[in-house]
Amino acid sequence: MKRIKMIFPVPMSEATRPLVESQLPPSMKRPDIEVEFVGAGQVMTLADSYLDMAVMEMAVIEAGVKAEEQGFDAVCINTVSDSGLYALRSRLSIPVMAPAITSFHLACSLGHKFSVLTMWPQWHALYKKTTKEYGLEGRLASIRDIGVRPDTQELLQGKEDVVFAALLEAGKKAIAEDGADVLVLGSTTMHQSHEFLARNLNVPVLNPGVVAYKYCEMLLDLGLCHSKTAFPSPETNKDVAVAAFGG
């Protein structure tokens, strides 16, 4: 039995947990792989600033280090900011995957240009940062947001009538006006809209949390891990310093 740790970048309440875990319906799970979701850190953020990104980064790193200590076989970061991805690849010897790096590259393999559909303009910086880091700026058709403040507790629950319609309209504009032939949801907290959008748009729509998880499965099946030449380990262990950030 292999074990994958899914790291949500902020704390999870017991009410929020089933909403987050519902990203992976039973049909997506395999009997030979155990999945465990964990909320990281002690501070709730909305990733609405560069400071928030740094806070999330440290929370995810700390949770990822614990995952390897607990005997997990892979870490899947559950945020399209890809918080802590490169740092954890440097520290860990097990596979580490994240939604943006997997979904953006998958989008490029399915079409020529992709657009990101997201909640509000404060998240644009996340996608500009990751597409630049991954060398995909030329494949990004656009970032379209619907101007709705995200909710890390209820996600999209109770907002479906308004949010789904707005995302559908943004998706249609990304295709017709921006030239996108693949769409990527801009947050794992938007997963509840995926089925509706995939059914009503004529291009592939990628659900980033699921894509990242399936990449973890693939790496475990193939016996592959990230290159330690690309992500060399630190000369000295910094786990104590990392843990200090978490209080």
Secondary structure, DSSP 8 states (H G I E B T S, - for coil): -EEEEEEESS---TTTHHHHHTTS-GGG--TTEEEEEEE-SS------SHHHHHHHHHHHHHHHHHHHHTT-SEEEE-STT-TTHHHHHHH-SS-EE-HHHHHHHHHHHH-S-EEEEES-GGGHHHHHHHHHHTT-GGGEEEEEE------TTTTTTT-HHHHHHHHHHHHHHHHHTT--SEEEES-GGGGGGHHHHHHHSSS-EE-HHHHHHHHHHHHHHHT----TTTS---SS--HHHHHHHT-
